[in-house]
Amino acid sequence: MLNTDVETKRKYWPMFEQMIRNQFQYGGSKYALMPDKEITDWVCELAGWEWVIGTMAKYLGRFKNEHREKDLLKIATYCFILWLKFGFHLKEKHDEDVKQ
């Protein structure tokens, strides 16, 4: 495994960010339900938001066994979906684990 110093993170973050963007934009059209709702929203209404955690666990398990890049991108995308579903994007002050 490779080291991940701050310069490496800074250099490759834009690439990772673009791949995550590709995931949620593709998923947004692939799983569209209504103009303001995706299938993910509907499934959360039926099964609760916890199913997202289960889906992430499935991808974590598959990554453990297969080491597939796309599984990590899907996990990151589901983290973004949960961040939105819980309304964190609407907060003025965010709970970041960084020095303020």
A tleap script that builds the chain and sets N, CA, C and O, in Angstrom:
source leaprc.protein.ff14SB
mol = sequence {
  NMET LEU ASN THR ASP VAL GLU THR LYS ARG
  LYS TYR TRP PRO MET PHE GLU GLN MET ILE
  ARG ASN GLN PHE GLN TYR GLY GLY SER LYS
  TYR ALA LEU MET PRO ASP LYS GLU ILE THR
  ASP TRP VAL CYS GLU LEU ALA GLY TRP GLU
  TRP VAL ILE GLY THR MET ALA LYS TYR LEU
  GLY ARG PHE LYS ASN GLU HIE ARG GLU LYS
  ASP LEU LEU LYS ILE ALA THR TYR CYS PHE
  ILE LEU TRP LEU LYS PHE GLY PHE HIE LEU
  LYS GLU LYS HIE ASP GLU ASP VAL LYS CGLN
}
set mol.1.N position { 0.846 -1.177 0.000 }
set mol.1.CA position { 0.000 0.000 0.000 }
set mol.1.C position { 0.887 1.234 0.000 }
set mol.1.O position { 2.000 1.218 0.527 }
set mol.2.N position { 0.381 2.295 -0.595 }
set mol.2.CA position { 1.139 3.535 -0.740 }
set mol.2.C position { 0.899 4.479 0.432 }
set mol.2.O position { -0.151 4.432 1.072 }
set mol.3.N position { 1.876 5.331 0.706 }
set mol.3.CA position { 1.706 6.370 1.716 }
set mol.3.C position { 0.792 7.469 1.178 }
set mol.3.O position { 0.674 7.649 -0.034 }
set mol.4.N position { 0.150 8.197 2.078 }
set mol.4.CA position { -0.814 9.228 1.671 }
set mol.4.C position { -0.533 10.540 2.394 }
set mol.4.O position { -1.328 10.977 3.226 }
set mol.5.N position { 0.584 11.158 2.079 }
set mol.5.CA position { 0.906 12.433 2.703 }
set mol.5.C position { -0.010 13.531 2.159 }
set mol.5.O position { -0.758 13.321 1.205 }
set mol.6.N position { 0.066 14.695 2.782 }
set mol.6.CA position { -0.850 15.778 2.427 }
set mol.6.C position { -0.673 16.224 0.972 }
set mol.6.O position { -1.650 16.604 0.326 }
set mol.7.N position { 0.537 16.183 0.455 }
set mol.7.CA position { 0.758 16.574 -0.947 }
set mol.7.C position { 0.091 15.590 -1.908 }
set mol.7.O position { -0.483 15.993 -2.920 }
set mol.8.N position { 0.170 14.310 -1.587 }
set mol.8.CA position { -0.491 13.300 -2.424 }
set mol.8.C position { -2.001 13.521 -2.393 }
set mol.8.O position { -2.664 13.457 -3.429 }
set mol.9.N position { -2.541 13.781 -1.207 }
set mol.9.CA position { -3.979 14.035 -1.086 }
set mol.9.C position { -4.376 15.271 -1.876 }
set mol.9.O position { -5.380 15.261 -2.589 }
set mol.10.N position { -3.599 16.325 -1.753 }
set mol.10.CA position { -3.894 17.572 -2.480 }
set mol.10.C position { -3.844 17.351 -3.990 }
set mol.10.O position { -4.691 17.855 -4.728 }
set mol.11.N position { -2.854 16.601 -4.436 }
set mol.11.CA position { -2.666 16.371 -5.869 }
set mol.11.C position { -3.803 15.547 -6.479 }
set mol.11.O position { -4.262 15.838 -7.584 }
set mol.12.N position { -4.252 14.524 -5.759 }
set mol.12.CA position { -5.216 13.591 -6.349 }
set mol.12.C position { -6.661 13.815 -5.930 }
set mol.12.O position { -7.556 13.151 -6.454 }
set mol.13.N position { -6.916 14.735 -4.997 }
set mol.13.CA position { -8.296 15.018 -4.610 }
set mol.13.C position { -9.164 15.414 -5.804 }
set mol.13.O position { -10.272 14.894 -5.931 }
set mol.14.N position { -8.707 16.322 -6.696 }
set mol.14.CA position { -9.569 16.685 -7.829 }
set mol.14.C position { -9.969 15.483 -8.697 }
set mol.14.O position { -11.095 15.424 -9.191 }
set mol.15.N position { -9.070 14.546 -8.878 }
set mol.15.CA position { -9.398 13.345 -9.655 }
set mol.15.C position { -10.477 12.523 -8.949 }
set mol.15.O position { -11.457 12.108 -9.567 }
set mol.16.N position { -10.285 12.294 -7.646 }
set mol.16.CA position { -11.256 11.535 -6.863 }
set mol.16.C position { -12.603 12.249 -6.843 }
set mol.16.O position { -13.650 11.623 -7.007 }
set mol.17.N position { -12.564 13.558 -6.643 }
set mol.17.CA position { -13.795 14.352 -6.623 }
set mol.17.C position { -14.560 14.234 -7.946 }
set mol.17.O position { -15.785 14.116 -7.947 }
set mol.18.N position { -13.841 14.265 -9.061 }
set mol.18.CA position { -14.488 14.130 -10.366 }
set mol.18.C position { -15.117 12.748 -10.528 }
set mol.18.O position { -16.208 12.628 -11.085 }
set mol.19.N position { -14.450 11.721 -10.055 }
set mol.19.CA position { -15.011 10.371 -10.173 }
set mol.19.C position { -16.264 10.226 -9.313 }
set mol.19.O position { -17.223 9.574 -9.728 }
set mol.20.N position { -16.269 10.821 -8.127 }
set mol.20.CA position { -17.473 10.804 -7.298 }
set mol.20.C position { -18.590 11.586 -7.987 }
set mol.20.O position { -19.741 11.151 -8.002 }
set mol.21.N position { -18.245 12.736 -8.556 }
set mol.21.CA position { -19.232 13.537 -9.289 }
set mol.21.C position { -19.846 12.706 -10.423 }
set mol.21.O position { -21.060 12.728 -10.628 }
set mol.22.N position { -19.014 11.989 -11.140 }
set mol.22.CA position { -19.517 11.124 -12.219 }
set mol.22.C position { -20.489 10.091 -11.668 }
set mol.22.O position { -21.521 9.820 -12.281 }
set mol.23.N position { -20.163 9.504 -10.501 }
set mol.23.CA position { -21.035 8.505 -9.879 }
set mol.23.C position { -22.406 9.077 -9.564 }
set mol.23.O position { -23.423 8.495 -9.943 }
set mol.24.N position { -22.445 10.225 -8.864 }
set mol.24.CA position { -23.767 10.703 -8.448 }
set mol.24.C position { -24.536 11.336 -9.593 }
set mol.24.O position { -25.766 11.330 -9.566 }
set mol.25.N position { -23.861 11.883 -10.600 }
set mol.25.CA position { -24.595 12.414 -11.744 }
set mol.25.C position { -25.190 11.283 -12.581 }
set mol.25.O position { -26.330 11.374 -13.036 }
set mol.26.N position { -24.418 10.226 -12.779 }
set mol.26.CA position { -24.933 9.068 -13.508 }
set mol.26.C position { -26.075 8.421 -12.726 }
set mol.26.O position { -27.118 8.090 -13.291 }
set mol.27.N position { -25.866 8.244 -11.420 }
set mol.27.CA position { -26.908 7.651 -10.585 }
set mol.27.C position { -28.149 8.516 -10.536 }
set mol.27.O position { -29.268 8.003 -10.497 }
set mol.28.N position { -27.958 9.841 -10.538 }
set mol.28.CA position { -29.098 10.759 -10.502 }
set mol.28.C position { -30.005 10.598 -11.702 }
set mol.28.O position { -31.223 10.723 -11.577 }
set mol.29.N position { -29.435 10.324 -12.859 }
set mol.29.CA position { -30.267 10.111 -14.049 }
set mol.29.C position { -30.737 8.659 -14.126 }
set mol.29.O position { -31.873 8.392 -14.515 }
set mol.30.N position { -29.871 7.732 -13.757 }
set mol.30.CA position { -30.221 6.306 -13.804 }
set mol.30.C position { -31.333 5.960 -12.824 }
set mol.30.O position { -32.170 5.104 -13.110 }
set mol.31.N position { -31.346 6.628 -11.655 }
set mol.31.CA position { -32.317 6.326 -10.618 }
set mol.31.C position { -33.330 7.442 -10.410 }
set mol.31.O position { -33.904 7.565 -9.327 }
set mol.32.N position { -33.552 8.247 -11.424 }
set mol.32.CA position { -34.541 9.328 -11.309 }
set mol.32.C position { -35.934 8.731 -11.126 }
set mol.32.O position { -36.271 7.715 -11.733 }
set mol.33.N position { -36.739 9.378 -10.278 }
set mol.33.CA position { -38.105 8.934 -10.038 }
set mol.33.C position { -39.067 10.058 -10.402 }
set mol.33.O position { -40.024 9.848 -11.147 }
set mol.34.N position { -38.812 11.240 -9.877 }
set mol.34.CA position { -39.597 12.450 -10.141 }
set mol.34.C position { -38.602 13.600 -10.278 }
set mol.34.O position { -37.417 13.418 -9.998 }
set mol.35.N position { -39.051 14.760 -10.694 }
set mol.35.CA position { -38.091 15.874 -10.823 }
set mol.35.C position { -37.333 16.178 -9.527 }
set mol.35.O position { -36.180 16.607 -9.579 }
set mol.36.N position { -37.959 15.963 -8.372 }
set mol.36.CA position { -37.311 16.295 -7.101 }
set mol.36.C position { -37.039 15.064 -6.231 }
set mol.36.O position { -36.815 15.202 -5.028 }
set mol.37.N position { -37.056 13.869 -6.817 }
set mol.37.CA position { -36.899 12.652 -6.019 }
set mol.37.C position { -36.240 11.562 -6.856 }
set mol.37.O position { -36.555 11.370 -8.030 }
set mol.38.N position { -35.313 10.855 -6.211 }
set mol.38.CA position { -34.686 9.695 -6.831 }
set mol.38.C position { -35.204 8.422 -6.156 }
set mol.38.O position { -35.874 8.479 -5.125 }
set mol.39.N position { -34.890 7.309 -6.738 }
set mol.39.CA position { -35.266 6.014 -6.161 }
set mol.39.C position { -34.717 5.888 -4.737 }
set mol.39.O position { -35.371 5.313 -3.867 }
set mol.40.N position { -33.506 6.430 -4.500 }
set mol.40.CA position { -32.921 6.392 -3.156 }
set mol.40.C position { -33.861 7.019 -2.132 }
set mol.40.O position { -34.025 6.486 -1.035 }
set mol.41.N position { -34.481 8.147 -2.482 }
set mol.41.CA position { -35.426 8.799 -1.569 }
set mol.41.C position { -36.623 7.899 -1.295 }
set mol.41.O position { -37.072 7.775 -0.156 }
set mol.42.N position { -37.127 7.282 -2.338 }
set mol.42.CA position { -38.291 6.401 -2.220 }
set mol.42.C position { -37.969 5.186 -1.344 }
set mol.42.O position { -38.766 4.794 -0.492 }
set mol.43.N position { -36.770 4.586 -1.571 }
set mol.43.CA position { -36.385 3.430 -0.769 }
set mol.43.C position { -36.224 3.832 0.701 }
set mol.43.O position { -36.593 3.071 1.596 }
set mol.44.N position { -35.671 5.033 0.952 }
set mol.44.CA position { -35.560 5.514 2.346 }
set mol.44.C position { -36.942 5.665 2.978 }
set mol.44.O position { -37.113 5.393 4.166 }
set mol.45.N position { -37.926 6.096 2.194 }
set mol.45.CA position { -39.298 6.213 2.711 }
set mol.45.C position { -39.860 4.838 3.073 }
set mol.45.O position { -40.571 4.696 4.067 }
set mol.46.N position { -39.540 3.836 2.270 }
set mol.46.CA position { -40.047 2.480 2.505 }
set mol.46.C position { -39.292 1.746 3.605 }
set mol.46.O position { -39.902 1.099 4.457 }
set mol.47.N position { -37.966 1.845 3.588 }
set mol.47.CA position { -37.144 1.000 4.457 }
set mol.47.C position { -36.350 1.775 5.499 }
set mol.47.O position { -35.681 1.165 6.333 }
set mol.48.N position { -36.406 3.088 5.472 }
set mol.48.CA position { -35.602 3.886 6.396 }
set mol.48.C position { -34.202 4.122 5.846 }
set mol.48.O position { -33.739 3.408 4.957 }
set mol.49.N position { -33.545 5.124 6.386 }
set mol.49.CA position { -32.226 5.490 5.870 }
set mol.49.C position { -31.171 4.430 6.189 }
set mol.49.O position { -30.109 4.415 5.567 }
set mol.50.N position { -31.446 3.551 7.141 }
set mol.50.CA position { -30.463 2.554 7.522 }
set mol.50.C position { -30.092 1.616 6.377 }
set mol.50.O position { -29.014 1.024 6.394 }
set mol.51.N position { -30.966 1.472 5.385 }
set mol.51.CA position { -30.644 0.596 4.263 }
set mol.51.C position { -29.411 1.110 3.527 }
set mol.51.O position { -28.667 0.333 2.927 }
set mol.52.N position { -29.199 2.441 3.577 }
set mol.52.CA position { -28.011 3.020 2.936 }
set mol.52.C position { -26.747 2.484 3.622 }
set mol.52.O position { -25.762 2.161 2.959 }
set mol.53.N position { -26.789 2.396 4.950 }
set mol.53.CA position { -25.656 1.855 5.702 }
set mol.53.C position { -25.412 0.403 5.285 }
set mol.53.O position { -24.267 -0.013 5.109 }
set mol.54.N position { -26.483 -0.357 5.130 }
set mol.54.CA position { -26.352 -1.747 4.681 }
set mol.54.C position { -25.753 -1.849 3.293 }
set mol.54.O position { -24.927 -2.723 3.027 }
set mol.55.N position { -26.166 -0.960 2.413 }
set mol.55.CA position { -25.614 -0.951 1.056 }
set mol.55.C position { -24.133 -0.604 1.090 }
set mol.55.O position { -23.333 -1.204 0.372 }
set mol.56.N position { -23.767 0.365 1.928 }
set mol.56.CA position { -22.358 0.728 2.070 }
set mol.56.C position { -21.561 -0.455 2.618 }
set mol.56.O position { -20.436 -0.702 2.183 }
set mol.57.N position { -22.145 -1.187 3.576 }
set mol.57.CA position { -21.469 -2.361 4.145 }
set mol.57.C position { -21.242 -3.419 3.067 }
set mol.57.O position { -20.201 -4.076 3.039 }
set mol.58.N position { -22.223 -3.573 2.185 }
set mol.58.CA position { -22.072 -4.528 1.083 }
set mol.58.C position { -20.879 -4.144 0.213 }
set mol.58.O position { -20.063 -4.995 -0.144 }
set mol.59.N position { -20.781 -2.858 -0.127 }
set mol.59.CA position { -19.661 -2.402 -0.953 }
set mol.59.C position { -18.336 -2.509 -0.209 }
set mol.59.O position { -17.309 -2.801 -0.822 }
set mol.60.N position { -18.340 -2.274 1.122 }
set mol.60.CA position { -17.114 -2.450 1.906 }
set mol.60.C position { -16.657 -3.905 1.874 }
set mol.60.O position { -15.471 -4.190 1.707 }
set mol.61.N position { -17.607 -4.819 2.036 }
set mol.61.CA position { -17.272 -6.237 1.975 }
set mol.61.C position { -16.744 -6.638 0.612 }
set mol.61.O position { -15.779 -7.395 0.508 }
set mol.62.N position { -17.376 -6.129 -0.428 }
set mol.62.CA position { -16.917 -6.462 -1.776 }
set mol.62.C position { -15.530 -5.871 -2.022 }
set mol.62.O position { -14.687 -6.498 -2.662 }
set mol.63.N position { -15.296 -4.642 -1.503 }
set mol.63.CA position { -13.962 -4.056 -1.657 }
set mol.63.C position { -12.916 -4.911 -0.934 }
set mol.63.O position { -11.821 -5.134 -1.452 }
set mol.64.N position { -13.263 -5.387 0.264 }
set mol.64.CA position { -12.339 -6.235 1.021 }
set mol.64.C position { -11.935 -7.459 0.202 }
set mol.64.O position { -10.774 -7.867 0.216 }
set mol.65.N position { -12.885 -8.033 -0.501 }
set mol.65.CA position { -12.620 -9.247 -1.283 }
set mol.65.C position { -12.066 -8.983 -2.672 }
set mol.65.O position { -11.220 -9.736 -3.152 }
set mol.66.N position { -12.527 -7.929 -3.322 }
set mol.66.CA position { -12.226 -7.716 -4.742 }
set mol.66.C position { -11.286 -6.545 -5.018 }
set mol.66.O position { -10.678 -6.489 -6.086 }
set mol.67.N position { -11.155 -5.604 -4.071 }
set mol.67.CA position { -10.318 -4.404 -4.249 }
set mol.67.C position { -10.711 -3.618 -5.496 }
set mol.67.O position { -9.854 -3.189 -6.269 }
set mol.68.N position { -12.016 -3.437 -5.681 }
set mol.68.CA position { -12.515 -2.716 -6.851 }
set mol.68.C position { -12.642 -1.230 -6.539 }
set mol.68.O position { -13.284 -0.837 -5.565 }
set mol.69.N position { -12.027 -0.423 -7.374 }
set mol.69.CA position { -12.064 1.026 -7.217 }
set mol.69.C position { -13.489 1.555 -7.171 }
set mol.69.O position { -13.806 2.423 -6.358 }
set mol.70.N position { -14.339 1.040 -8.035 }
set mol.70.CA position { -15.697 1.581 -8.109 }
set mol.70.C position { -16.491 1.374 -6.822 }
set mol.70.O position { -17.420 2.134 -6.548 }
set mol.71.N position { -16.149 0.369 -6.035 }
set mol.71.CA position { -16.845 0.180 -4.763 }
set mol.71.C position { -16.541 1.326 -3.802 }
set mol.71.O position { -17.431 1.790 -3.089 }
set mol.72.N position { -15.285 1.786 -3.776 }
set mol.72.CA position { -14.944 2.934 -2.938 }
set mol.72.C position { -15.671 4.189 -3.399 }
set mol.72.O position { -16.114 4.994 -2.579 }
set mol.73.N position { -15.793 4.354 -4.711 }
set mol.73.CA position { -16.507 5.525 -5.240 }
set mol.73.C position { -17.989 5.463 -4.881 }
set mol.73.O position { -18.598 6.491 -4.585 }
set mol.74.N position { -18.562 4.288 -4.904 }
set mol.74.CA position { -19.973 4.140 -4.519 }
set mol.74.C position { -20.164 4.440 -3.034 }
set mol.74.O position { -21.142 5.086 -2.658 }
set mol.75.N position { -19.241 3.978 -2.185 }
set mol.75.CA position { -19.329 4.253 -0.752 }
set mol.75.C position { -19.271 5.758 -0.511 }
set mol.75.O position { -20.063 6.301 0.259 }
set mol.76.N position { -18.333 6.425 -1.171 }
set mol.76.CA position { -18.212 7.884 -1.020 }
set mol.76.C position { -19.487 8.579 -1.483 }
set mol.76.O position { -19.922 9.552 -0.867 }
set mol.77.N position { -20.080 8.093 -2.550 }
set mol.77.CA position { -21.315 8.683 -3.072 }
set mol.77.C position { -22.464 8.488 -2.089 }
set mol.77.O position { -23.262 9.402 -1.882 }
set mol.78.N position { -22.556 7.302 -1.480 }
set mol.78.CA position { -23.602 7.081 -0.472 }
set mol.78.C position { -23.375 7.955 0.761 }
set mol.78.O position { -24.340 8.383 1.394 }
set mol.79.N position { -22.112 8.228 1.116 }
set mol.79.CA position { -21.848 9.170 2.211 }
set mol.79.C position { -22.412 10.538 1.859 }
set mol.79.O position { -23.014 11.198 2.706 }
set mol.80.N position { -22.225 10.965 0.629 }
set mol.80.CA position { -22.766 12.249 0.174 }
set mol.80.C position { -24.293 12.246 0.225 }
set mol.80.O position { -24.902 13.229 0.647 }
set mol.81.N position { -24.905 11.159 -0.199 }
set mol.81.CA position { -26.367 11.057 -0.165 }
set mol.81.C position { -26.877 11.166 1.270 }
set mol.81.O position { -27.846 11.882 1.527 }
set mol.82.N position { -26.239 10.467 2.207 }
set mol.82.CA position { -26.660 10.569 3.608 }
set mol.82.C position { -26.457 11.986 4.141 }
set mol.82.O position { -27.291 12.492 4.893 }
set mol.83.N position { -25.362 12.620 3.759 }
set mol.83.CA position { -25.109 14.000 4.173 }
set mol.83.C position { -26.251 14.898 3.722 }
set mol.83.O position { -26.699 15.763 4.474 }
set mol.84.N position { -26.727 14.693 2.489 }
set mol.84.CA position { -27.872 15.455 1.976 }
set mol.84.C position { -29.166 15.069 2.687 }
set mol.84.O position { -29.929 15.941 3.104 }
set mol.85.N position { -29.419 13.756 2.829 }
set mol.85.CA position { -30.667 13.282 3.424 }
set mol.85.C position { -30.851 13.820 4.846 }
set mol.85.O position { -31.976 14.095 5.265 }
set mol.86.N position { -29.747 13.972 5.590 }
set mol.86.CA position { -29.819 14.477 6.950 }
set mol.86.C position { -29.802 15.998 7.020 }
set mol.86.O position { -29.826 16.570 8.110 }
set mol.87.N position { -29.760 16.654 5.872 }
set mol.87.CA position { -29.852 18.107 5.832 }
set mol.87.C position { -28.598 18.854 6.258 }
set mol.87.O position { -28.662 20.049 6.542 }
set mol.88.N position { -27.457 18.169 6.306 }
set mol.88.CA position { -26.234 18.849 6.713 }
set mol.88.C position { -25.851 19.969 5.744 }
set mol.88.O position { -25.190 20.929 6.140 }
set mol.89.N position { -26.258 19.854 4.486 }
set mol.89.CA position { -25.949 20.899 3.513 }
set mol.89.C position { -26.670 22.208 3.827 }
set mol.89.O position { -26.296 23.256 3.302 }
set mol.90.N position { -27.688 22.163 4.667 }
set mol.90.CA position { -28.464 23.349 5.014 }
set mol.90.C position { -27.915 24.073 6.252 }
set mol.90.O position { -28.354 25.179 6.564 }
set mol.91.N position { -26.980 23.469 6.939 }
set mol.91.CA position { -26.418 24.067 8.151 }
set mol.91.C position { -25.484 25.231 7.791 }
set mol.91.O position { -24.825 25.215 6.751 }
set mol.92.N position { -25.443 26.224 8.658 }
set mol.92.CA position { -24.505 27.321 8.457 }
set mol.92.C position { -23.131 26.983 9.011 }
set mol.92.O position { -22.117 27.417 8.465 }
set mol.93.N position { -23.090 26.215 10.085 }
set mol.93.CA position { -21.818 25.802 10.684 }
set mol.93.C position { -21.762 24.275 10.630 }
set mol.93.O position { -22.703 23.587 11.028 }
set mol.94.N position { -20.646 23.767 10.132 }
set mol.94.CA position { -20.512 22.324 9.940 }
set mol.94.C position { -19.614 21.713 11.000 }
set mol.94.O position { -18.713 22.366 11.527 }
set mol.95.N position { -19.875 20.451 11.302 }
set mol.95.CA position { -19.156 19.692 12.315 }
set mol.95.C position { -17.973 18.979 11.674 }
set mol.95.O position { -17.988 17.761 11.496 }
set mol.96.N position { -16.955 19.749 11.331 }
set mol.96.CA position { -15.775 19.182 10.691 }
set mol.96.C position { -14.727 18.820 11.738 }
set mol.96.O position { -14.638 19.455 12.789 }
set mol.97.N position { -13.959 17.823 11.448 }
set mol.97.CA position { -12.884 17.402 12.346 }
set mol.97.C position { -11.577 18.068 11.907 }
set mol.97.O position { -10.592 17.402 11.586 }
set mol.98.N position { -11.602 19.402 11.905 }
set mol.98.CA position { -10.416 20.194 11.546 }
set mol.98.C position { -10.298 21.334 12.524 }
set mol.98.O position { -11.274 21.718 13.168 }
set mol.99.N position { -9.104 21.873 12.633 }
set mol.99.CA position { -8.925 23.031 13.508 }
set mol.99.C position { -9.639 24.224 12.907 }
set mol.99.O position { -9.538 24.468 11.705 }
set mol.100.N position { -10.355 24.965 13.727 }
set mol.100.CA position { -11.120 26.108 13.245 }
set mol.100.C position { -10.376 27.393 13.513 }
set mol.100.O position { -10.864 28.471 13.175 }
savepdb mol mol.pdb
quit
